[in-house]
């Protein structure tokens, strides 16, 4: 859990962050771990325009020592409020995803919150567990962009 005395690692997303997010999602190792293919620049920009226009969602930039390190979102899909995050590989192993999620959970208190994660992404699973999420199921989904089946775990947070 994040130490409350630590400085904030989150701020609102600004348009200048989006090109940095684009580069993060192009990293081959990050794509493999997330079991999520990179979008081309046009598709990525359109996706983020939609995210930024959604007034119901929460979108935050994750910072490390003042540098844009990733993003974290809360959005609704299929009647569930979902949390998702992406941290640039150069910032892995610093506890940043855990700090960002813990901070977000103190700001956003509506529960339940859900998260899907590739079952092979042990680091992300550990982040969710550290922040109080519990495993509630598994799903297999065919990803047309990857051309393969993806095994996902579904986590839920009822209280924090």
Sine and cosine of phi, psi and omega as CSV:
sin_phi,cos_phi,sin_psi,cos_psi,sin_omega,cos_omega
0.00,0.00,0.56,-0.83,-0.02,-1.00
-0.95,0.32,0.64,-0.77,0.08,-1.00
-0.96,0.29,0.82,-0.58,-0.09,-1.00
-0.89,0.45,-0.38,0.93,-0.02,-1.00
-0.99,0.16,-0.22,0.98,0.03,-1.00
-0.93,0.36,0.49,-0.87,0.01,-1.00
-0.94,0.34,0.35,-0.94,-0.03,-1.00
-0.88,0.47,0.61,-0.80,0.10,-1.00
-0.94,-0.34,0.06,1.00,-0.05,-1.00
-0.88,-0.48,0.55,-0.84,0.21,-0.98
-0.51,-0.86,0.24,-0.97,0.04,-1.00
-0.89,0.46,0.56,-0.83,0.06,-1.00
-0.94,0.35,0.66,-0.75,0.16,-0.99
-0.87,-0.49,0.38,-0.92,-0.08,-1.00
-0.83,0.56,-0.54,0.84,-0.01,-1.00
-0.91,0.41,-0.28,0.96,0.03,-1.00
-0.97,0.24,-0.48,0.88,-0.15,-0.99
-0.85,0.52,-0.69,0.73,0.05,-1.00
-0.88,0.48,-0.52,0.85,0.06,-1.00
-0.94,0.34,-0.68,0.73,0.07,-1.00
-0.86,0.52,-0.63,0.77,0.02,-1.00
-0.85,0.53,-0.73,0.69,0.00,-1.00
-0.91,0.42,-0.64,0.77,0.04,-1.00
-0.84,0.54,-0.71,0.70,-0.09,-1.00
-0.96,0.26,-0.15,0.99,0.04,-1.00
-1.00,0.06,-0.17,0.98,-0.05,-1.00
-0.91,0.41,0.85,-0.53,-0.07,-1.00
-0.86,0.51,-0.62,0.78,0.01,-1.00
-0.93,0.37,-0.64,0.77,0.04,-1.00
-0.91,0.42,-0.66,0.75,0.04,-1.00
-0.88,0.47,-0.67,0.74,0.00,-1.00
-0.89,0.45,-0.73,0.69,-0.02,-1.00
-0.90,0.43,-0.65,0.76,-0.03,-1.00
-0.99,0.15,-0.20,0.98,-0.09,-1.00
0.79,0.61,0.73,0.68,-0.05,-1.00
-0.62,-0.78,0.84,-0.54,-0.05,-1.00
-0.97,0.24,0.49,-0.87,0.05,-1.00
-0.94,0.35,0.53,-0.85,0.12,-0.99
-1.00,-0.09,0.45,-0.89,0.13,-0.99
-0.96,0.29,0.21,-0.98,-0.12,-0.99
-0.84,0.55,-0.70,0.72,-0.04,-1.00
-0.89,0.46,-0.74,0.67,0.00,-1.00
-0.91,0.41,-0.64,0.77,0.00,-1.00
-0.90,0.43,-0.71,0.70,0.00,-1.00
-0.89,0.45,-0.67,0.74,0.04,-1.00
-0.89,0.46,-0.66,0.75,0.03,-1.00
-0.87,0.49,-0.72,0.69,-0.02,-1.00
-0.95,0.32,-0.52,0.86,0.09,-1.00
-0.88,0.48,-0.66,0.75,0.03,-1.00
-0.91,0.42,-0.69,0.72,0.02,-1.00
-0.87,0.50,-0.74,0.67,-0.05,-1.00
-0.92,0.39,-0.46,0.89,0.01,-1.00
-0.99,0.17,-0.28,0.96,-0.03,-1.00
-0.98,0.21,0.97,-0.25,-0.05,-1.00
-0.96,0.27,-0.29,0.96,0.00,-1.00
-0.99,0.14,-0.44,0.90,-0.06,-1.00
-0.99,0.15,0.30,-0.95,0.09,-1.00
-0.93,-0.37,0.77,-0.64,0.00,-1.00
-0.70,-0.71,0.84,-0.54,-0.06,-1.00
-0.76,-0.65,0.56,-0.83,0.15,-0.99
-1.00,-0.03,0.69,-0.72,0.05,-1.00
-1.00,-0.09,0.77,-0.64,-0.04,-1.00
-0.91,-0.40,0.55,-0.83,0.15,-0.99
-0.74,-0.67,0.90,-0.43,-0.03,-1.00
0.77,0.64,0.68,0.74,0.04,-1.00
0.99,0.14,-0.10,1.00,-0.03,-1.00
-0.99,-0.13,0.61,-0.80,0.05,-1.00
-0.92,0.38,0.90,-0.45,-0.07,-1.00
-0.94,-0.34,-0.23,0.97,-0.02,-1.00
0.28,-0.96,-0.32,-0.95,-0.01,-1.00
-0.56,-0.83,0.35,-0.94,0.06,-1.00
-0.61,-0.80,0.68,-0.74,-0.13,-0.99
-0.73,-0.69,0.45,-0.89,0.29,-0.96
-0.83,-0.56,0.78,-0.63,-0.05,-1.00
-0.55,-0.84,0.29,-0.96,0.01,-1.00
-0.96,-0.28,0.69,-0.72,0.08,-1.00
-0.52,-0.86,0.76,-0.65,0.02,-1.00
0.80,0.60,0.64,0.77,0.05,-1.00
0.98,0.22,0.09,1.00,0.02,-1.00
-0.92,-0.40,0.63,-0.78,0.15,-0.99
-1.00,0.05,0.88,-0.47,-0.08,-1.00
-0.93,-0.38,0.53,-0.85,0.13,-0.99
-0.93,-0.37,0.63,-0.78,0.05,-1.00
-0.57,-0.82,0.50,-0.87,0.00,-1.00
-0.52,-0.85,0.40,-0.92,0.04,-1.00
-0.58,-0.81,0.85,-0.53,0.00,-1.00
-0.91,-0.41,0.74,-0.68,0.05,-1.00
-0.87,0.50,0.64,-0.77,-0.12,-0.99
-0.83,0.55,-0.57,0.82,-0.01,-1.00
-0.90,0.43,-0.18,0.98,0.00,-1.00
-0.95,-0.31,0.06,1.00,0.01,-1.00
-0.92,0.40,0.43,-0.90,0.10,-0.99
0.98,0.19,0.21,0.98,-0.02,-1.00
-0.94,-0.34,0.07,1.00,-0.04,-1.00
0.97,0.26,0.21,0.98,-0.11,-0.99
-0.93,0.37,-0.68,0.73,0.01,-1.00
-0.89,0.46,-0.66,0.75,0.02,-1.00
-0.90,0.43,-0.71,0.70,0.03,-1.00
-0.88,0.47,-0.68,0.73,-0.03,-1.00
-0.90,0.43,-0.71,0.70,-0.01,-1.00
-0.92,0.40,-0.68,0.73,0.02,-1.00
-0.87,0.50,-0.68,0.74,0.02,-1.00
-0.91,0.42,-0.70,0.72,0.01,-1.00
-0.87,0.50,-0.64,0.77,-0.04,-1.00
-0.93,0.36,-0.37,0.93,0.09,-1.00
-0.99,0.17,-0.44,0.90,0.01,-1.00
-1.00,0.08,-0.61,0.79,-0.06,-1.00
-0.95,-0.32,0.96,-0.26,-0.18,-0.98
-0.97,-0.26,-0.01,1.00,0.02,-1.00
-0.95,0.31,0.77,-0.64,0.01,-1.00
-0.81,-0.59,0.38,-0.92,0.04,1.00
-0.98,0.18,0.33,-0.95,0.14,-0.99
-0.86,-0.51,0.61,-0.79,-0.02,-1.00
-0.87,-0.49,0.34,-0.94,0.09,-1.00
-0.51,-0.86,0.72,-0.69,0.15,-0.99
-0.98,-0.19,0.63,-0.78,0.03,-1.00
-0.56,-0.83,0.64,-0.77,0.08,-1.00
-0.86,0.51,0.72,-0.69,-0.05,-1.00
-0.89,0.45,-0.35,0.94,0.03,-1.00
-0.99,0.13,-0.16,0.99,-0.06,-1.00
-1.00,-0.03,0.97,0.25,-0.10,-1.00
-0.89,0.45,-0.55,0.83,0.02,-1.00
-0.89,0.45,-0.70,0.72,0.00,-1.00
-0.93,0.36,-0.61,0.79,0.06,-1.00
-0.86,0.51,-0.69,0.73,-0.01,-1.00
-0.90,0.43,-0.63,0.78,0.06,-1.00
-0.85,0.53,-0.75,0.66,-0.02,-1.00
-0.88,0.48,-0.71,0.71,-0.01,-1.00
-0.89,0.46,-0.68,0.74,0.02,-1.00
-0.87,0.49,-0.50,0.87,-0.03,-1.00
-1.00,-0.07,0.18,0.98,0.13,-0.99
1.00,-0.09,0.04,1.00,0.05,-1.00
-0.96,0.28,0.54,-0.84,0.05,-1.00
-0.84,-0.55,0.55,-0.83,0.01,-1.00
-0.94,0.34,0.77,-0.64,0.02,-1.00
-0.85,-0.53,-0.11,0.99,0.02,-1.00
0.14,-0.99,0.09,-1.00,0.04,-1.00
-0.77,-0.64,0.51,-0.86,0.05,-1.00
-0.67,-0.74,0.53,-0.85,0.12,-0.99
-0.91,-0.42,0.77,-0.64,-0.05,-1.00
-0.73,-0.69,0.68,-0.73,0.07,-1.00
-1.00,0.08,0.86,-0.51,0.02,-1.00
-0.99,-0.13,0.94,-0.35,-0.05,-1.00
-0.90,0.43,-0.56,0.83,-0.01,-1.00
-0.93,0.38,-0.59,0.81,0.02,-1.00
-1.00,0.06,-0.38,0.93,-0.04,-1.00
0.95,0.31,0.48,0.88,-0.01,-1.00
-0.46,-0.89,0.26,-0.96,0.08,-1.00
-0.99,0.17,0.65,-0.76,0.01,-1.00
-0.90,-0.44,0.77,-0.64,0.08,-1.00
-1.00,-0.03,0.85,-0.53,0.00,-1.00
-0.85,-0.53,0.55,-0.83,0.13,-0.99
-0.97,-0.25,0.62,-0.79,0.05,-1.00
-0.95,-0.31,0.82,-0.57,0.03,-1.00
-0.91,-0.41,0.45,-0.90,0.05,-1.00
-0.69,-0.72,0.52,-0.85,0.11,-0.99
-0.84,-0.55,0.89,-0.45,0.00,-1.00
-1.00,-0.06,-0.54,0.84,-0.01,-1.00
-0.54,-0.84,0.31,-0.95,0.01,-1.00
-0.64,-0.77,0.00,0.00,0.00,0.00
